Amino acid sequence: MSEGNPNITDLSDQNRPSKLGERYSELYDNQWTDAFEVLTEKFDQDDKEAIEVLRIILLALTSKKYGNNV
């Protein structure tokens, strides 16, 4: 019944939108915050510089996993 039906969410799909949102939220709450603090406190970067470094890292990791389609 759900196969091929875009209106029914496949709860076993680990890449469904709600799961992706949950993973990015966890990434922000945990690793992103820690990395941001290290960049700003130990490497004396301002907020914009630290955010740009983290953005580049996130894009690199995403493109490595999913290809250059990001």
C-alpha positions in Angstrom: 0.0 0.0 0.0 2.8 2.5 0.9 5.1 1.3 -1.9 5.4 4.1 -4.5 2.9 6.3 -2.6 4.6 9.7 -1.9 2.0 10.5 0.7 2.9 7.8 3.1 6.2 8.0 5.1 8.4 5.0 5.2 9.4 4.9 8.9 12.2 2.5 8.3 13.9 5.1 5.9 16.9 6.5 7.9 17.1 9.4 5.4 13.5 10.6 5.7 13.2 14.4 6.4 12.4 14.1 10.1 15.4 11.7 10.7 17.8 14.0 8.8 16.6 17.0 10.8 17.1 15.0 14.0 20.7 14.1 13.0 21.6 17.7 12.1 20.1 18.9 15.3 22.2 16.4 17.3 25.2 17.5 15.3 24.6 21.1 16.2 23.9 20.5 19.8 27.0 18.3 20.4 29.9 18.4 17.9 29.2 21.8 16.3 29.0 23.7 19.6 32.2 22.0 20.9 34.1 22.7 17.6 32.9 26.3 17.6 34.2 26.9 21.1 37.6 25.4 20.2 37.8 27.6 17.1 36.9 30.8 18.9 38.7 30.2 22.2 41.9 28.2 21.3 42.4 29.5 17.7 41.2 33.0 18.4 38.8 33.1 15.5 35.9 35.5 15.5 32.4 34.0 15.2 32.1 34.5 11.4 35.5 32.8 10.8 34.6 29.9 13.0 31.2 29.5 11.3 32.8 29.5 7.8 35.3 26.8 8.8 32.5 24.6 10.1 30.4 25.3 7.0 33.3 24.2 4.8 33.8 21.0 6.8 30.1 20.2 6.7 30.0 20.7 2.9 33.1 18.6 2.4 31.8 15.7 4.5 28.4 15.9 2.8 29.8 16.0 -0.7 32.1 13.0 0.1 29.1 11.0 1.3 26.6 12.1 -1.4 28.8 13.2 -4.2 29.1 16.7 -5.6 25.3 17.1 -5.9 25.1 19.3 -2.7 
